[in-house]
Amino acid sequence: MDKTTIDLLRHGEPQGGKRYRGQIDHPLSDLGWQQMQEKMPVNKPWQQILTSPLKRCAAFAEALSRDTDLPLSYEPEFIEMSFGEWEGQTAEALESADKPAFYAFYDDPIQNTPPGAEPLLAFQQRVIAAWQDLLVQYQQRHILLIAHAGTIRIILSHVLDMPVASALRIDVPYASLSRVDVHGSGSHAYTQLKFHAGQL
């Protein structure tokens, strides 16, 4: 059966450390570069690199493309969810400012969108439409997609047929690498999560 393989790589630590960064365009820290480099196998199996255009993904993708001569495509639909007024804030600061509102988002992220943020269902629709386009465009190829924790959670919850409200329960550490295999195509495709937060 024909197979398409997609490796999902989250960016490493950005400058400024852990916070609700969303669509703020911070570059990687030195540690973030190191985290991503440590995930790279000696023999790189990919035929194409796709990346979110935000610097914390794209800069590493560009360097990898230069080093390997692999073609690179920027995919804005895989950009992280916008967190609205939460962007740039740490979890500790948000919890201190309004603990009920902070935990309400995790209890029911569909109904409790942060102020000015992208609704979770709209984010899901955007990412899954881009995922389905990817599977058509790069059928029977081995792809590396460099993206964000939220984006990867949406893809994995879709692959596993989980309710999207449960996607936040998936831990996606910095520079984590996951693999999805898609056997066949269209309505007859069979999709498997091969590993999550693993190593090639």
Residue pairs with C-beta under 8 A, 6 or more apart in sequence:
1 183
1 184
1 190
2 139
2 140
2 183
2 184
2 185
3 140
3 181
3 182
3 183
4 135
4 138
4 139
4 140
4 141
4 142
4 143
4 181
4 182
4 185
5 141
5 142
5 143
5 179
5 180
5 181
5 182
6 134
6 143
6 144
6 145
6 179
6 180
6 182
7 46
7 142
7 143
7 144
7 145
7 177
7 178
7 179
7 200
8 145
8 147
8 152
8 155
8 156
8 177
8 178
8 179
8 180
9 36
9 39
9 144
9 145
9 146
9 147
9 175
9 176
9 177
10 146
10 147
10 148
10 149
10 152
10 172
10 173
10 174
10 175
10 176
10 177
11 28
11 32
11 36
11 52
11 56
11 57
11 60
11 146
11 147
11 148
11 174
11 175
12 28
12 29
12 31
12 32
12 33
12 34
12 35
12 36
12 56
12 60
12 174
12 175
13 28
13 29
13 31
13 32
13 35
13 174
14 21
14 26
14 27
14 28
14 29
14 32
14 56
15 26
15 27
15 28
15 29
15 32
16 26
16 29
17 29
18 90
18 91
19 88
19 89
19 90
19 91
20 83
20 86
20 87
20 88
20 89
20 90
20 91
20 94
21 56
21 80
21 83
21 87
21 88
22 80
22 81
22 82
22 83
22 84
22 86
22 87
22 117
23 54
23 79
23 80
23 81
23 82
23 83
23 87
24 87
24 88
25 54
25 55
25 56
26 55
26 56
27 55
27 56
27 59
28 36
28 55
28 56
28 59
28 60
32 56
32 174
32 175
33 60
35 174
35 175
36 60
36 175
38 175
39 175
39 177
39 199
39 200
40 64
41 200
44 64
44 68
44 70
45 142
45 200
46 68
46 70
46 142
46 143
46 144
47 70
47 141
47 142
47 143
48 70
48 71
48 72
48 73
48 138
48 141
48 142
48 143
48 144
49 61
49 64
49 65
49 70
49 71
49 72
49 73
49 143
49 144
49 146
50 61
50 72
50 73
50 74
50 75
50 78
50 134
50 143
50 144
50 145
50 146
51 57
51 58
51 61
51 62
51 72
51 73
51 74
51 75
51 78
51 145
51 146
51 147
52 58
52 74
52 75
52 76
52 78
52 79
52 80
52 146
52 147
52 148
52 151
53 74
53 75
53 76
53 79
54 79
54 80
54 148
57 146
57 147
57 148
58 74
58 146
60 146
61 72
61 146
62 72
64 70
64 144
65 71
65 72
70 144
75 130
75 134
75 145
77 126
77 127
77 129
77 130
77 133
78 127
78 130
78 145
78 147
78 148
78 151
79 148
79 151
80 147
80 148
80 149
80 150
80 151
81 117
81 118
81 120
81 123
81 148
81 150
81 151
82 116
82 117
82 118
83 114
83 117
83 118
84 113
84 114
84 115
84 116
84 117
84 118
85 114
85 115
85 116
85 117
86 94
86 114
86 115
86 117
91 102
94 102
95 102
95 103
101 112
101 114
104 112
105 112
105 113
105 114
106 168
108 165
109 120
109 165
109 168
110 119
110 120
110 121
110 164
110 165
113 119
113 120
120 164
120 165
121 164
123 150
123 154
124 154
124 158
124 164
124 167
127 151
127 154
127 155
128 154
128 155
128 158
131 155
131 158
134 143
134 145
135 182
135 185
135 189
136 185
139 185
149 172
152 170
152 172
152 176
152 178
153 167
153 168
153 170
153 172
154 164
154 167
155 180
156 162
156 167
156 170
156 178
156 180
156 193
156 196
157 163
157 164
157 166
157 167
157 170
159 180
159 191
159 192
159 193
160 193
170 196
171 197
172 197
173 197
176 196
176 197
177 197
177 198
177 199
177 200
178 193
178 195
178 196
178 197
178 198
179 193
179 194
179 195
179 198
180 191
180 192
180 193
180 194
181 191
181 192
181 194
182 189
182 190
182 191
182 192
183 189
183 190
183 191
183 192
184 190
